[in-house]
Amino acid sequence: MNAKTINVRVPEALYIQIEELAKATARTKSFLAIDALTNYVQRESWQIRDIHEGIKEADESEFATDQQVNAVFRKYGA
C-alpha cells in the first residue's frame, strides 16, 4: 500500500481527546485519525454517488413523473 502524508491541524480539545483515546486503546494517534477519516468518508460518500446518479438520469432525460413527485410530497407532508 502506498501512503501519502498530510498534516492536519485540530483544536486543542480534540487533540487531547485523541491522545487520551490512543493511550486507553493502545493505538497510535495516526491509526485513530485514519480510522476516523475512513469511517467518515465511507459514511458520507453515498451523497456523491447519488448526485452523480441524479446528473446521469437528468442527462438521459429520466425525470420523475408528476405522480411520483406528488407521492413524495404526500409522504413527507409537503
C-alpha positions as CSV (number, residue, x, y, z in Angstrom):
1,M,0.0,0.0,0.0
2,N,1.3,3.4,-0.9
3,A,0.7,6.0,1.7
4,K,0.7,9.8,1.4
5,T,1.3,12.1,4.3
6,I,-0.9,15.1,5.2
7,N,-0.7,17.4,8.1
8,V,-4.0,18.3,9.8
9,R,-4.5,20.9,12.5
10,V,-7.1,20.1,15.1
11,P,-8.5,22.1,18.0
12,E,-6.5,21.5,21.2
13,A,-9.5,19.9,22.9
14,L,-9.8,17.3,20.2
15,Y,-6.1,16.7,20.2
16,I,-6.3,15.9,23.9
17,Q,-9.2,13.6,23.4
18,I,-7.3,11.8,20.6
19,E,-4.2,11.4,22.9
20,E,-6.3,10.0,25.7
21,L,-8.1,7.6,23.4
22,A,-4.8,6.5,21.9
23,K,-3.4,5.7,25.4
24,A,-6.6,4.0,26.5
25,T,-6.8,1.8,23.4
26,A,-3.0,1.2,22.9
27,R,-3.4,2.6,19.4
28,T,-1.4,5.4,17.7
29,K,-2.9,8.8,17.0
30,S,-2.3,8.1,13.3
31,F,-4.3,4.9,13.5
32,L,-7.2,6.7,15.2
33,A,-7.1,9.6,12.7
34,I,-7.1,7.2,9.7
35,D,-9.8,5.1,11.2
36,A,-12.0,8.2,11.9
37,L,-11.4,9.6,8.4
38,T,-12.1,6.3,6.7
39,N,-15.4,5.8,8.6
40,Y,-16.4,9.4,7.8
41,V,-15.6,9.1,4.1
42,Q,-17.4,5.8,3.8
43,R,-20.5,7.2,5.7
44,E,-20.7,10.3,3.6
45,S,-19.7,9.0,0.1
46,W,-23.3,8.0,-0.7
47,Q,-24.1,11.7,-1.3
48,I,-21.6,11.9,-4.1
49,R,-22.8,8.7,-5.7
50,D,-26.4,9.9,-5.5
51,I,-25.5,13.3,-7.1
52,H,-23.7,11.6,-9.9
53,E,-26.6,9.2,-10.5
54,G,-29.0,12.1,-10.5
55,I,-27.0,14.0,-13.0
56,K,-26.7,10.9,-15.2
57,E,-30.5,10.4,-15.1
58,A,-31.1,14.1,-15.9
59,D,-28.7,13.9,-18.8
60,E,-30.7,11.0,-20.1
61,S,-34.0,12.9,-19.5
62,E,-35.1,10.5,-16.9
63,F,-37.2,12.7,-14.7
64,A,-39.8,11.8,-12.1
65,T,-43.4,11.9,-13.2
66,D,-45.9,14.3,-11.6
67,Q,-47.4,11.3,-9.9
68,Q,-44.0,10.3,-8.4
69,V,-43.3,13.9,-7.2
70,N,-46.7,14.2,-5.6
71,A,-46.2,10.8,-3.8
72,V,-43.0,12.1,-2.3
73,F,-44.7,15.4,-1.2
74,R,-47.6,13.4,0.4
75,K,-45.2,11.1,2.2
76,Y,-43.3,14.0,3.8
77,G,-46.2,16.3,4.3
78,A,-45.3,19.0,1.9
